[in-house]
Amino acid sequence: MAEPTAEPFPAEGLPLEEARARVLAALRPDPPLETLPLAACLGRVMAQSVLASEAVPGFRAAILDGYAVADAMPPEPGRRWRVVGRSAAGAPYPQPMGEGEAVRILTGAPLPEGAARVLAQEQVEVQGEVQGEWLLLMEAVGPEPWIRAADEEAAPGQLLVEAGQRLGPADLGRLAGCGVAMLPVAARPRIGLLISGDELVQAGADRGPGEIWESNGTLLEALFARLGYPLTLRLQVADRPERLAAAFDQLAAGCDLVVSTGGVSAGDSDWIRPLLVERGTVAFWKLFLRPGRPFAFGTLAGLPFFGLPGNPVAAAITALQLVLPALQALEGGDAVGLRRLRVRLAAPLRRRPGRPELARARLAFAADGLPLALLEGSQASSRIGSLQGAELLLELPAEAAALEAGTELWAQLLLLPLF
């Protein structure tokens, strides 16, 4: 078996920002194109730009319920019009309007040809009881005509979505409103997940001495799914080099990116790194980060490979920091990762200095409305409970030992955008 490659970074590990830059620089995004119906495109990345084929809504429409008239200038109170018909959504008044005529019109309905404004129904009084009744303006009106332009949503040839854009509900709604039914999107990277460990047994099974119920597979599979990247293949293997090697080969054959968890430290049973050297490359190993120091990045049979720590919290956090932006880039989108914001500590914090830390916290708000970070319970990297309800990853500097309440810090937001 080949020896591991030399570590091209300080012994304490690679700083997170440098690690992320190295990962992204090593990727060669070239996702194939898929054409899918709108309903299947939420969260997907556009492979091509889409332009409006025609004006939308395509006709001038009333913004409120009232009466359409041909008066270009705001009429004076006491002005009268003869009511000649009605226009509703899907049932427009079919004739051009003449001077002195009014058409009853409902919100969203097409304006008749010749109409110049809509009078709110609260401003007028209808006199008479049969068709041909008269409309009387009871109060002064302002300059607003209350008409939606024929190209308010989109003009012919206008850019609706651009290549590389990740689609949200508002994008899909606008595209549907512009008559688009199918979209060219980038194929998602196929993710293979390998869980290794002699001590692991499945949830629901009886545990022997020293055994633990396996949780990383479920945690990571659910996390990737929540981020929009369902797994293609998930394997659990004991810490045996021949079994791990066979799993490597199986994952490399059917995936675009391989992620492992466990076995990346330097113990007697940690085989991931030497196997990766044998079947690919190791670009770097170890992060200057808490939690998440044991970490390997390289290639497996030419595919990007991420060796995550074995502790579940460390595995999830390093996946967010390094695997998520890689997936975004491989899909042809921007590698934005998690959004950041400034927060203040809700309570004093004491910690052991030495490495930068991403602490799990809840988002709260002070009386002045400014955001607060509230830390609760143990921050141990083995305790999945510290992830429950977490809304922030609080960025604690390496040198920080004692931080007072009100200290301003950066935090990563663990909430997904809605639109």
JODAUR-V586179 format. One record per run of one state. SS is the DSSP state (H for helix, E for strand, - for the rest). FROM is the first residue (numbers start at 1). LEN is the number of residues. If there is no record, write none. Layout:
SS_FROM_LEN ; SS_FROM_LEN
//
This chain:
-_1_13 ; E_14_1 ; -_15_1 ; H_16_11 ; -_27_6 ; E_33_5 ; H_38_3 ; -_41_4 ; E_45_2 ; -_47_3 ; E_50_2 ; -_52_4 ; E_56_1 ; -_57_4 ; E_61_2 ; -_63_3 ; E_66_4 ; -_70_10 ; E_80_9 ; -_89_2 ; E_91_1 ; -_92_9 ; E_101_5 ; -_106_4 ; E_110_1 ; -_111_6 ; E_117_4 ; H_121_3 ; E_124_4 ; -_128_6 ; E_134_4 ; -_138_9 ; E_147_2 ; -_149_5 ; E_154_1 ; -_155_4 ; E_159_3 ; -_162_4 ; E_166_1 ; -_167_2 ; H_169_9 ; -_178_4 ; E_182_5 ; -_187_4 ; E_191_6 ; -_197_3 ; E_200_2 ; -_202_10 ; E_212_2 ; -_214_2 ; H_216_11 ; -_227_4 ; E_231_7 ; -_238_3 ; H_241_14 ; -_255_2 ; E_257_5 ; -_262_10 ; H_272_8 ; E_280_6 ; -_286_1 ; E_287_1 ; -_288_2 ; E_290_1 ; -_291_5 ; E_296_5 ; -_301_2 ; E_303_6 ; -_309_3 ; H_312_19 ; -_331_9 ; E_340_6 ; -_346_3 ; E_349_2 ; -_351_6 ; E_357_9 ; -_366_5 ; E_371_4 ; -_375_9 ; H_384_3 ; -_387_5 ; E_392_5 ; -_397_5 ; E_402_2 ; -_404_4 ; E_408_6 ; -_414_6
//
